[in-house]
Amino acid sequence: MQDLKELGKLFALCRKHGVTDLTLEGTQIKFGELPAKKAPSEDDTEIETDDLTPEQLMFFSAGGS
Protein backbone atom coordinates (compact mmCIF):
# COMPACT_ATOMS: atom_id res chain seq x y z
CA MET A 1 0.00 0.00 0.00
CA GLN A 2 1.36 3.37 -0.97
CA ASP A 3 -1.07 5.49 1.05
CA LEU A 4 -4.34 5.49 2.98
CA LYS A 5 -6.40 6.15 -0.14
CA GLU A 6 -5.27 2.81 -1.57
CA LEU A 7 -6.09 1.08 1.72
CA GLY A 8 -9.56 2.64 1.65
CA LYS A 9 -10.06 1.46 -1.93
CA LEU A 10 -9.04 -2.06 -0.88
CA PHE A 11 -11.57 -2.01 2.00
CA ALA A 12 -14.31 -0.74 -0.33
CA LEU A 13 -13.53 -3.43 -2.89
CA CYS A 14 -13.61 -6.12 -0.20
CA ARG A 15 -16.99 -4.86 1.03
CA LYS A 16 -18.36 -4.73 -2.51
CA HIS A 17 -17.46 -8.34 -3.16
CA GLY A 18 -18.60 -9.67 0.22
CA VAL A 19 -15.18 -10.40 1.72
CA THR A 20 -15.65 -11.01 5.46
CA ASP A 21 -12.00 -11.19 6.52
CA LEU A 22 -8.64 -10.39 5.00
CA THR A 23 -5.08 -11.31 6.00
CA LEU A 24 -2.11 -9.30 4.72
CA GLU A 25 1.44 -9.96 5.89
CA GLY A 26 0.26 -11.38 9.23
CA THR A 27 -2.35 -8.67 9.84
CA GLN A 28 -5.89 -9.95 9.94
CA ILE A 29 -8.90 -7.71 9.28
CA LYS A 30 -12.45 -8.88 9.95
CA PHE A 31 -15.25 -6.86 8.43
CA GLY A 32 -18.39 -6.48 10.53
CA GLU A 33 -21.91 -6.03 9.25
CA LEU A 34 -22.62 -2.86 7.31
CA PRO A 35 -24.86 -0.42 9.16
CA ALA A 36 -28.46 -0.36 8.00
CA LYS A 37 -29.17 2.47 5.59
CA LYS A 38 -31.55 5.06 6.90
CA ALA A 39 -34.31 6.15 4.56
CA PRO A 40 -34.19 9.90 3.91
CA SER A 41 -36.95 11.93 5.49
CA GLU A 42 -38.19 15.47 5.03
CA ASP A 43 -36.98 16.39 8.54
CA ASP A 44 -33.33 15.68 7.72
CA THR A 45 -31.61 18.97 6.94
CA GLU A 46 -28.04 17.80 7.46
CA ILE A 47 -26.22 14.89 5.93
CA GLU A 48 -24.73 12.79 8.71
CA THR A 49 -21.81 10.48 8.08
CA ASP A 50 -20.95 7.86 10.65
CA ASP A 51 -18.30 6.34 8.41
CA LEU A 52 -14.73 6.28 9.62
CA THR A 53 -11.94 7.60 7.45
CA PRO A 54 -9.37 5.07 6.23
CA GLU A 55 -6.91 6.46 8.79
CA GLN A 56 -9.44 6.07 11.63
CA LEU A 57 -10.11 2.50 10.49
CA MET A 58 -6.40 1.73 10.48
CA PHE A 59 -5.93 2.95 14.07
CA PHE A 60 -9.29 1.78 15.44
CA SER A 61 -7.93 -1.22 17.33
CA ALA A 62 -4.98 0.75 18.75
CA GLY A 63 -7.24 2.54 21.23
CA GLY A 64 -6.20 5.94 22.43
CA SER A 65 -8.30 9.01 22.99
PyMOL Python script that loads the backbone (N, CA, C, O; Angstrom):
from pymol import cmd

cmd.read_pdbstr("""\
ATOM      1  N   MET A   1       0.839  -1.169   0.000  1.00  0.00           N
ATOM      2  CA  MET A   1       0.000   0.000   0.000  1.00  0.00           C
ATOM      3  C   MET A   1       0.890   1.240   0.000  1.00  0.00           C
ATOM      4  O   MET A   1       1.820   1.364   0.797  1.00  0.00           O
ATOM      5  N   GLN A   2       0.583   2.128  -0.895  1.00  0.00           N
ATOM      6  CA  GLN A   2       1.357   3.372  -0.972  1.00  0.00           C
ATOM      7  C   GLN A   2       0.827   4.439  -0.021  1.00  0.00           C
ATOM      8  O   GLN A   2       1.606   5.213   0.536  1.00  0.00           O
ATOM      9  N   ASP A   3      -0.504   4.489   0.171  1.00  0.00           N
ATOM     10  CA  ASP A   3      -1.070   5.495   1.053  1.00  0.00           C
ATOM     11  C   ASP A   3      -2.445   5.032   1.557  1.00  0.00           C
ATOM     12  O   ASP A   3      -2.923   3.956   1.196  1.00  0.00           O
ATOM     13  N   LEU A   4      -3.056   5.850   2.382  1.00  0.00           N
ATOM     14  CA  LEU A   4      -4.339   5.488   2.984  1.00  0.00           C
ATOM     15  C   LEU A   4      -5.473   5.433   1.975  1.00  0.00           C
ATOM     16  O   LEU A   4      -6.441   4.700   2.178  1.00  0.00           O
ATOM     17  N   LYS A   5      -5.373   6.193   0.891  1.00  0.00           N
ATOM     18  CA  LYS A   5      -6.404   6.147  -0.142  1.00  0.00           C
ATOM     19  C   LYS A   5      -6.471   4.754  -0.762  1.00  0.00           C
ATOM     20  O   LYS A   5      -7.556   4.231  -1.014  1.00  0.00           O
ATOM     21  N   GLU A   6      -5.309   4.160  -1.005  1.00  0.00           N
ATOM     22  CA  GLU A   6      -5.269   2.810  -1.565  1.00  0.00           C
ATOM     23  C   GLU A   6      -5.843   1.800  -0.586  1.00  0.00           C
ATOM     24  O   GLU A   6      -6.546   0.874  -0.991  1.00  0.00           O
ATOM     25  N   LEU A   7      -5.551   1.971   0.700  1.00  0.00           N
ATOM     26  CA  LEU A   7      -6.094   1.080   1.720  1.00  0.00           C
ATOM     27  C   LEU A   7      -7.621   1.201   1.754  1.00  0.00           C
ATOM     28  O   LEU A   7      -8.328   0.197   1.844  1.00  0.00           O
ATOM     29  N   GLY A   8      -8.117   2.426   1.683  1.00  0.00           N
ATOM     30  CA  GLY A   8      -9.561   2.644   1.653  1.00  0.00           C
ATOM     31  C   GLY A   8     -10.204   1.998   0.439  1.00  0.00           C
ATOM     32  O   GLY A   8     -11.288   1.424   0.542  1.00  0.00           O
ATOM     33  N   LYS A   9      -9.544   2.085  -0.714  1.00  0.00           N
ATOM     34  CA  LYS A   9     -10.058   1.457  -1.930  1.00  0.00           C
ATOM     35  C   LYS A   9     -10.097  -0.071  -1.769  1.00  0.00           C
ATOM     36  O   LYS A   9     -11.036  -0.724  -2.223  1.00  0.00           O
ATOM     37  N   LEU A  10      -9.075  -0.629  -1.123  1.00  0.00           N
ATOM     38  CA  LEU A  10      -9.042  -2.065  -0.876  1.00  0.00           C
ATOM     39  C   LEU A  10     -10.205  -2.480   0.018  1.00  0.00           C
ATOM     40  O   LEU A  10     -10.875  -3.475  -0.255  1.00  0.00           O
ATOM     41  N   PHE A  11     -10.449  -1.707   1.101  1.00  0.00           N
ATOM     42  CA  PHE A  11     -11.569  -2.007   1.997  1.00  0.00           C
ATOM     43  C   PHE A  11     -12.898  -1.932   1.251  1.00  0.00           C
ATOM     44  O   PHE A  11     -13.759  -2.796   1.416  1.00  0.00           O
ATOM     45  N   ALA A  12     -13.060  -0.895   0.430  1.00  0.00           N
ATOM     46  CA  ALA A  12     -14.306  -0.737  -0.326  1.00  0.00           C
ATOM     47  C   ALA A  12     -14.505  -1.890  -1.302  1.00  0.00           C
ATOM     48  O   ALA A  12     -15.621  -2.388  -1.453  1.00  0.00           O
ATOM     49  N   LEU A  13     -13.445  -2.312  -1.960  1.00  0.00           N
ATOM     50  CA  LEU A  13     -13.526  -3.429  -2.890  1.00  0.00           C
ATOM     51  C   LEU A  13     -13.889  -4.727  -2.164  1.00  0.00           C
ATOM     52  O   LEU A  13     -14.697  -5.516  -2.654  1.00  0.00           O
ATOM     53  N   CYS A  14     -13.288  -4.938  -0.999  1.00  0.00           N
ATOM     54  CA  CYS A  14     -13.610  -6.124  -0.202  1.00  0.00           C
ATOM     55  C   CYS A  14     -15.084  -6.116   0.191  1.00  0.00           C
ATOM     56  O   CYS A  14     -15.763  -7.137   0.074  1.00  0.00           O
ATOM     57  N   ARG A  15     -15.577  -4.985   0.651  1.00  0.00           N
ATOM     58  CA  ARG A  15     -16.987  -4.861   1.033  1.00  0.00           C
ATOM     59  C   ARG A  15     -17.904  -5.147  -0.157  1.00  0.00           C
ATOM     60  O   ARG A  15     -18.902  -5.858  -0.037  1.00  0.00           O
ATOM     61  N   LYS A  16     -17.542  -4.578  -1.303  1.00  0.00           N
ATOM     62  CA  LYS A  16     -18.364  -4.727  -2.506  1.00  0.00           C
ATOM     63  C   LYS A  16     -18.504  -6.186  -2.914  1.00  0.00           C
ATOM     64  O   LYS A  16     -19.561  -6.604  -3.386  1.00  0.00           O
ATOM     65  N   HIS A  17     -17.453  -6.950  -2.735  1.00  0.00           N
ATOM     66  CA  HIS A  17     -17.456  -8.344  -3.156  1.00  0.00           C
ATOM     67  C   HIS A  17     -17.756  -9.326  -2.029  1.00  0.00           C
ATOM     68  O   HIS A  17     -17.625 -10.537  -2.206  1.00  0.00           O
ATOM     69  N   GLY A  18     -18.159  -8.806  -0.872  1.00  0.00           N
ATOM     70  CA  GLY A  18     -18.598  -9.671   0.217  1.00  0.00           C
ATOM     71  C   GLY A  18     -17.498 -10.353   1.003  1.00  0.00           C
ATOM     72  O   GLY A  18     -17.747 -11.362   1.662  1.00  0.00           O
ATOM     73  N   VAL A  19     -16.294  -9.828   0.947  1.00  0.00           N
ATOM     74  CA  VAL A  19     -15.185 -10.398   1.719  1.00  0.00           C
ATOM     75  C   VAL A  19     -15.448 -10.133   3.199  1.00  0.00           C
ATOM     76  O   VAL A  19     -15.728  -8.996   3.581  1.00  0.00           O
ATOM     77  N   THR A  20     -15.362 -11.167   4.035  1.00  0.00           N
ATOM     78  CA  THR A  20     -15.648 -11.015   5.457  1.00  0.00           C
ATOM     79  C   THR A  20     -14.390 -10.875   6.298  1.00  0.00           C
ATOM     80  O   THR A  20     -14.434 -10.288   7.379  1.00  0.00           O
ATOM     81  N   ASP A  21     -13.264 -11.405   5.820  1.00  0.00           N
ATOM     82  CA  ASP A  21     -12.001 -11.187   6.523  1.00  0.00           C
ATOM     83  C   ASP A  21     -10.861 -11.227   5.525  1.00  0.00           C
ATOM     84  O   ASP A  21     -10.968 -11.826   4.455  1.00  0.00           O
ATOM     85  N   LEU A  22      -9.769 -10.577   5.895  1.00  0.00           N
ATOM     86  CA  LEU A  22      -8.640 -10.390   5.005  1.00  0.00           C
ATOM     87  C   LEU A  22      -7.360 -10.492   5.826  1.00  0.00           C
ATOM     88  O   LEU A  22      -7.277  -9.924   6.915  1.00  0.00           O
ATOM     89  N   THR A  23      -6.365 -11.207   5.317  1.00  0.00           N
ATOM     90  CA  THR A  23      -5.079 -11.312   5.996  1.00  0.00           C
ATOM     91  C   THR A  23      -3.983 -10.840   5.052  1.00  0.00           C
ATOM     92  O   THR A  23      -3.836 -11.360   3.946  1.00  0.00           O
ATOM     93  N   LEU A  24      -3.218  -9.852   5.497  1.00  0.00           N
ATOM     94  CA  LEU A  24      -2.110  -9.302   4.719  1.00  0.00           C
ATOM     95  C   LEU A  24      -0.870  -9.267   5.590  1.00  0.00           C
ATOM     96  O   LEU A  24      -0.858  -8.603   6.626  1.00  0.00           O
ATOM     97  N   GLU A  25       0.155  -9.962   5.190  1.00  0.00           N
ATOM     98  CA  GLU A  25       1.436  -9.964   5.890  1.00  0.00           C
ATOM     99  C   GLU A  25       1.274 -10.139   7.397  1.00  0.00           C
ATOM    100  O   GLU A  25       1.902  -9.421   8.175  1.00  0.00           O
ATOM    101  N   GLY A  26       0.439 -11.087   7.814  1.00  0.00           N
ATOM    102  CA  GLY A  26       0.264 -11.382   9.225  1.00  0.00           C
ATOM    103  C   GLY A  26      -0.748 -10.514   9.940  1.00  0.00           C
ATOM    104  O   GLY A  26      -1.018 -10.733  11.120  1.00  0.00           O
ATOM    105  N   THR A  27      -1.318  -9.528   9.252  1.00  0.00           N
ATOM    106  CA  THR A  27      -2.345  -8.670   9.845  1.00  0.00           C
ATOM    107  C   THR A  27      -3.702  -9.146   9.365  1.00  0.00           C
ATOM    108  O   THR A  27      -3.950  -9.236   8.162  1.00  0.00           O
ATOM    109  N   GLN A  28      -4.572  -9.449  10.304  1.00  0.00           N
ATOM    110  CA  GLN A  28      -5.890  -9.949   9.941  1.00  0.00           C
ATOM    111  C   GLN A  28      -6.943  -8.873  10.189  1.00  0.00           C
ATOM    112  O   GLN A  28      -6.963  -8.233  11.240  1.00  0.00           O
ATOM    113  N   ILE A  29      -7.821  -8.686   9.195  1.00  0.00           N
ATOM    114  CA  ILE A  29      -8.897  -7.707   9.280  1.00  0.00           C
ATOM    115  C   ILE A  29     -10.206  -8.457   9.104  1.00  0.00           C
ATOM    116  O   ILE A  29     -10.389  -9.180   8.124  1.00  0.00           O
ATOM    117  N   LYS A  30     -11.119  -8.282  10.058  1.00  0.00           N
ATOM    118  CA  LYS A  30     -12.446  -8.877   9.950  1.00  0.00           C
ATOM    119  C   LYS A  30     -13.457  -7.757   9.774  1.00  0.00           C
ATOM    120  O   LYS A  30     -13.518  -6.826  10.576  1.00  0.00           O
ATOM    121  N   PHE A  31     -14.244  -7.857   8.719  1.00  0.00           N
ATOM    122  CA  PHE A  31     -15.253  -6.858   8.430  1.00  0.00           C
ATOM    123  C   PHE A  31     -16.538  -7.224   9.148  1.00  0.00           C
ATOM    124  O   PHE A  31     -17.005  -8.359   9.050  1.00  0.00           O
ATOM    125  N   GLY A  32     -17.110  -6.277   9.864  1.00  0.00           N
ATOM    126  CA  GLY A  32     -18.391  -6.480  10.527  1.00  0.00           C
ATOM    127  C   GLY A  32     -19.528  -6.230   9.546  1.00  0.00           C
ATOM    128  O   GLY A  32     -19.309  -5.991   8.358  1.00  0.00           O
ATOM    129  N   GLU A  33     -20.737  -6.292  10.066  1.00  0.00           N
ATOM    130  CA  GLU A  33     -21.911  -6.025   9.248  1.00  0.00           C
ATOM    131  C   GLU A  33     -21.956  -4.548   8.900  1.00  0.00           C
ATOM    132  O   GLU A  33     -21.571  -3.695   9.701  1.00  0.00           O
ATOM    133  N   LEU A  34     -22.429  -4.255   7.698  1.00  0.00           N
ATOM    134  CA  LEU A  34     -22.618  -2.864   7.307  1.00  0.00           C
ATOM    135  C   LEU A  34     -23.797  -2.286   8.075  1.00  0.00           C
ATOM    136  O   LEU A  34     -24.781  -2.987   8.312  1.00  0.00           O
ATOM    137  N   PRO A  35     -23.717  -1.027   8.465  1.00  0.00           N
ATOM    138  CA  PRO A  35     -24.857  -0.424   9.159  1.00  0.00           C
ATOM    139  C   PRO A  35     -26.058  -0.335   8.214  1.00  0.00           C
ATOM    140  O   PRO A  35     -25.907  -0.165   7.004  1.00  0.00           O
ATOM    141  N   ALA A  36     -27.241  -0.452   8.794  1.00  0.00           N
ATOM    142  CA  ALA A  36     -28.462  -0.356   7.996  1.00  0.00           C
ATOM    143  C   ALA A  36     -28.580   1.056   7.451  1.00  0.00           C
ATOM    144  O   ALA A  36     -28.292   2.030   8.146  1.00  0.00           O
ATOM    145  N   LYS A  37     -29.008   1.154   6.201  1.00  0.00           N
ATOM    146  CA  LYS A  37     -29.168   2.465   5.588  1.00  0.00           C
ATOM    147  C   LYS A  37     -30.477   3.083   6.047  1.00  0.00           C
ATOM    148  O   LYS A  37     -31.525   2.437   6.059  1.00  0.00           O
ATOM    149  N   LYS A  38     -30.387   4.333   6.419  1.00  0.00           N
ATOM    150  CA  LYS A  38     -31.550   5.065   6.895  1.00  0.00           C
ATOM    151  C   LYS A  38     -32.248   5.703   5.701  1.00  0.00           C
ATOM    152  O   LYS A  38     -31.607   6.337   4.863  1.00  0.00           O
ATOM    153  N   ALA A  39     -33.546   5.534   5.630  1.00  0.00           N
ATOM    154  CA  ALA A  39     -34.310   6.151   4.556  1.00  0.00           C
ATOM    155  C   ALA A  39     -34.358   7.656   4.785  1.00  0.00           C
ATOM    156  O   ALA A  39     -34.582   8.102   5.911  1.00  0.00           O
ATOM    157  N   PRO A  40     -34.149   8.448   3.728  1.00  0.00           N
ATOM    158  CA  PRO A  40     -34.191   9.902   3.907  1.00  0.00           C
ATOM    159  C   PRO A  40     -35.596  10.374   4.269  1.00  0.00           C
ATOM    160  O   PRO A  40     -36.592   9.837   3.785  1.00  0.00           O
ATOM    161  N   SER A  41     -35.654  11.370   5.112  1.00  0.00           N
ATOM    162  CA  SER A  41     -36.947  11.931   5.488  1.00  0.00           C
ATOM    163  C   SER A  41     -36.938  13.430   5.243  1.00  0.00           C
ATOM    164  O   SER A  41     -35.878  14.019   5.031  1.00  0.00           O
ATOM    165  N   GLU A  42     -38.092  14.039   5.270  1.00  0.00           N
ATOM    166  CA  GLU A  42     -38.195  15.474   5.033  1.00  0.00           C
ATOM    167  C   GLU A  42     -37.587  16.284   6.176  1.00  0.00           C
ATOM    168  O   GLU A  42     -37.207  17.439   5.982  1.00  0.00           O
ATOM    169  N   ASP A  43     -37.494  15.689   7.365  1.00  0.00           N
ATOM    170  CA  ASP A  43     -36.979  16.394   8.535  1.00  0.00           C
ATOM    171  C   ASP A  43     -35.458  16.496   8.545  1.00  0.00           C
ATOM    172  O   ASP A  43     -34.894  17.316   9.271  1.00  0.00           O
ATOM    173  N   ASP A  44     -34.795  15.672   7.748  1.00  0.00           N
ATOM    174  CA  ASP A  44     -33.327  15.683   7.724  1.00  0.00           C
ATOM    175  C   ASP A  44     -32.833  16.890   6.935  1.00  0.00           C
ATOM    176  O   ASP A  44     -33.066  16.994   5.731  1.00  0.00           O
ATOM    177  N   THR A  45     -32.153  17.796   7.622  1.00  0.00           N
ATOM    178  CA  THR A  45     -31.607  18.969   6.944  1.00  0.00           C
ATOM    179  C   THR A  45     -30.106  18.860   6.784  1.00  0.00           C
ATOM    180  O   THR A  45     -29.521  19.564   5.962  1.00  0.00           O
ATOM    181  N   GLU A  46     -29.474  17.993   7.551  1.00  0.00           N
ATOM    182  CA  GLU A  46     -28.039  17.797   7.464  1.00  0.00           C
ATOM    183  C   GLU A  46     -27.758  16.379   7.013  1.00  0.00           C
ATOM    184  O   GLU A  46     -28.521  15.454   7.290  1.00  0.00           O
ATOM    185  N   ILE A  47     -26.656  16.230   6.318  1.00  0.00           N
ATOM    186  CA  ILE A  47     -26.216  14.895   5.930  1.00  0.00           C
ATOM    187  C   ILE A  47     -25.251  14.427   7.003  1.00  0.00           C
ATOM    188  O   ILE A  47     -24.223  15.061   7.239  1.00  0.00           O
ATOM    189  N   GLU A  48     -25.581  13.320   7.653  1.00  0.00           N
ATOM    190  CA  GLU A  48     -24.732  12.786   8.711  1.00  0.00           C
ATOM    191  C   GLU A  48     -23.921  11.629   8.154  1.00  0.00           C
ATOM    192  O   GLU A  48     -24.443  10.780   7.431  1.00  0.00           O
ATOM    193  N   THR A  49     -22.656  11.602   8.492  1.00  0.00           N
ATOM    194  CA  THR A  49     -21.814  10.484   8.084  1.00  0.00           C
ATOM    195  C   THR A  49     -21.221   9.857   9.329  1.00  0.00           C
ATOM    196  O   THR A  49     -20.518  10.515  10.095  1.00  0.00           O
ATOM    197  N   ASP A  50     -21.505   8.597   9.524  1.00  0.00           N
ATOM    198  CA  ASP A  50     -20.952   7.858  10.652  1.00  0.00           C
ATOM    199  C   ASP A  50     -19.765   7.011  10.206  1.00  0.00           C
ATOM    200  O   ASP A  50     -19.205   6.256  11.001  1.00  0.00           O
ATOM    201  N   ASP A  51     -19.381   7.136   8.935  1.00  0.00           N
ATOM    202  CA  ASP A  51     -18.296   6.335   8.408  1.00  0.00           C
ATOM    203  C   ASP A  51     -16.967   6.840   8.943  1.00  0.00           C
ATOM    204  O   ASP A  51     -16.771   8.041   9.129  1.00  0.00           O
ATOM    205  N   LEU A  52     -16.076   5.920   9.182  1.00  0.00           N
ATOM    206  CA  LEU A  52     -14.729   6.275   9.619  1.00  0.00           C
ATOM    207  C   LEU A  52     -13.853   6.496   8.394  1.00  0.00           C
ATOM    208  O   LEU A  52     -14.048   5.867   7.354  1.00  0.00           O
ATOM    209  N   THR A  53     -12.901   7.384   8.528  1.00  0.00           N
ATOM    210  CA  THR A  53     -11.942   7.596   7.450  1.00  0.00           C
ATOM    211  C   THR A  53     -11.003   6.390   7.408  1.00  0.00           C
ATOM    212  O   THR A  53     -10.900   5.649   8.385  1.00  0.00           O
ATOM    213  N   PRO A  54     -10.320   6.192   6.283  1.00  0.00           N
ATOM    214  CA  PRO A  54      -9.372   5.067   6.225  1.00  0.00           C
ATOM    215  C   PRO A  54      -8.332   5.129   7.343  1.00  0.00           C
ATOM    216  O   PRO A  54      -7.930   4.091   7.869  1.00  0.00           O
ATOM    217  N   GLU A  55      -7.891   6.336   7.709  1.00  0.00           N
ATOM    218  CA  GLU A  55      -6.909   6.465   8.791  1.00  0.00           C
ATOM    219  C   GLU A  55      -7.523   6.059  10.131  1.00  0.00           C
ATOM    220  O   GLU A  55      -6.867   5.390  10.929  1.00  0.00           O
ATOM    221  N   GLN A  56      -8.771   6.455  10.387  1.00  0.00           N
ATOM    222  CA  GLN A  56      -9.440   6.066  11.628  1.00  0.00           C
ATOM    223  C   GLN A  56      -9.630   4.559  11.674  1.00  0.00           C
ATOM    224  O   GLN A  56      -9.474   3.947  12.730  1.00  0.00           O
ATOM    225  N   LEU A  57      -9.964   3.956  10.541  1.00  0.00           N
ATOM    226  CA  LEU A  57     -10.112   2.499  10.491  1.00  0.00           C
ATOM    227  C   LEU A  57      -8.793   1.803  10.821  1.00  0.00           C
ATOM    228  O   LEU A  57      -8.762   0.803  11.538  1.00  0.00           O
ATOM    229  N   MET A  58      -7.717   2.349  10.288  1.00  0.00           N
ATOM    230  CA  MET A  58      -6.402   1.726  10.485  1.00  0.00           C
ATOM    231  C   MET A  58      -6.004   1.738  11.957  1.00  0.00           C
ATOM    232  O   MET A  58      -5.407   0.776  12.442  1.00  0.00           O
ATOM    233  N   PHE A  59      -6.330   2.818  12.678  1.00  0.00           N
ATOM    234  CA  PHE A  59      -5.926   2.949  14.067  1.00  0.00           C
ATOM    235  C   PHE A  59      -7.017   2.590  15.057  1.00  0.00           C
ATOM    236  O   PHE A  59      -6.842   2.784  16.260  1.00  0.00           O
ATOM    237  N   PHE A  60      -8.144   2.069  14.579  1.00  0.00           N
ATOM    238  CA  PHE A  60      -9.289   1.784  15.441  1.00  0.00           C
ATOM    239  C   PHE A  60      -8.942   0.856  16.590  1.00  0.00           C
ATOM    240  O   PHE A  60      -9.320   1.109  17.733  1.00  0.00           O
ATOM    241  N   SER A  61      -8.216  -0.230  16.288  1.00  0.00           N
ATOM    242  CA  SER A  61      -7.929  -1.220  17.329  1.00  0.00           C
ATOM    243  C   SER A  61      -6.787  -0.791  18.259  1.00  0.00           C
ATOM    244  O   SER A  61      -6.530  -1.448  19.267  1.00  0.00           O
ATOM    245  N   ALA A  62      -6.101   0.313  17.922  1.00  0.00           N
ATOM    246  CA  ALA A  62      -4.981   0.752  18.746  1.00  0.00           C
ATOM    247  C   ALA A  62      -5.444   1.480  20.008  1.00  0.00           C
ATOM    248  O   ALA A  62      -4.654   1.705  20.925  1.00  0.00           O
ATOM    249  N   GLY A  63      -6.721   1.847  20.051  1.00  0.00           N
ATOM    250  CA  GLY A  63      -7.239   2.539  21.230  1.00  0.00           C
ATOM    251  C   GLY A  63      -6.835   3.994  21.224  1.00  0.00           C
ATOM    252  O   GLY A  63      -6.764   4.609  20.159  1.00  0.00           O
ATOM    253  N   GLY A  64      -6.580   4.535  22.337  1.00  0.00           N
ATOM    254  CA  GLY A  64      -6.196   5.940  22.429  1.00  0.00           C
ATOM    255  C   GLY A  64      -7.418   6.828  22.583  1.00  0.00           C
ATOM    256  O   GLY A  64      -8.552   6.357  22.505  1.00  0.00           O
ATOM    257  N   SER A  65      -7.185   8.094  22.799  1.00  0.00           N
ATOM    258  CA  SER A  65      -8.303   9.009  22.989  1.00  0.00           C
ATOM    259  C   SER A  65      -8.399  10.025  21.898  1.00  0.00           C
ATOM    260  O   SER A  65      -9.294  10.870  21.919  1.00  0.00           O
TER     261      SER A  65
END
""", "prot")
cmd.dss("prot")
cmd.show_as("cartoon", "prot")
cmd.util.cbc("prot")
cmd.orient("prot")
